Amino acid sequence: MNVNAHVWEKTTVLRTTKVGLMYQMRFLYVGERVKLRVV
């Protein structure tokens, strides 16, 4: 049970970080496009 919880925690952390990176990249990409549009 402890091992399962540890593995589940690891997978959730990887999943959340992957999603976080995706959102961060998307946000930066949109920010760059807005910058180019404004300038």
N, C-alpha and C positions, 0 to 999 in steps of 0.2 A: 504494500500500500504506500509506504513511504517512497519507494523507488518510482512507482507510477506517478505520484504527486510531483516528484522532482522532474521526471521526464515531461509531464504535462506543463509544468511551470516553464521549462526550457523552451518547449515548442511555442507556448503562448508568447514568451518574450521575443522569440525569433519572429513570430508572426506580427506582433505589434511593432517591432522595430522596422520590419519590412514595409508595413503599411505606413509607418511614420516617415520613412525615407521617401516612399512614393509621394506622399502628400507634400513633403518638403521640396522635392524636386519639382513637382507641379507648381507649387507656390512660387518658387524661384523663377521658373520658366514664365509664368504669367507676369511676375514682377518685371522681368527683363522686357517682355513684349510691351507692357504698359510704359516702361521707361522709354523705349524706342518710339512709341506712339506719341508720348508727351514731348520728347526732344525732337 
